């Protein structure tokens, strides 16, 4: 099999209407409605959960189903204060002329 690049494959219940995209909060493990709130939430938490979701989704794919033009790597370590530091490396190949994601 090959990588399924459709957004609704990676993000459950993904929807778009030509102007806006919608993804349910439940698509992201541990993201709360309070964190996702557009006025009082925490954009750092949203970014963390999106990156974590992308890492877990790609990591769980069978080798034959993984994309060849995109990867997400994660490293977690403990800080001296005891907080967990999450470090992600996202690599995406793009077409130089069109500035679009390169074909698989």
Phi, psi and omega in degrees: 000168180236169180298132177265105188277357181297134180305324182285356171280321180274325184241110182303136177062026174303137176218150175213153182235019182093343179235315184238153171249151178226129176226125180299144178305324181296347177292343185242113181305132175074359176281129181258161176298324179296317179293326184275353182301130184293341183253317186247001184283194184228105183298333178296319179295321179297313180297317178302314182290326176294313179297317179297319178297314180299317178300309182297317180301309183292322180295327182279349179289148173297151183308319182290343183260354181286146176290151177261347184248013178205140175212155175227122178246150182226142173227133177235137177212164181266136177279165177303332180278352180101351177289152176269129177261124178256124179236126181241145172235118180251129180235123179227127176277135177234154175283127185297317184289313185268349184052041178241159178301133182292147177297148176290000000 
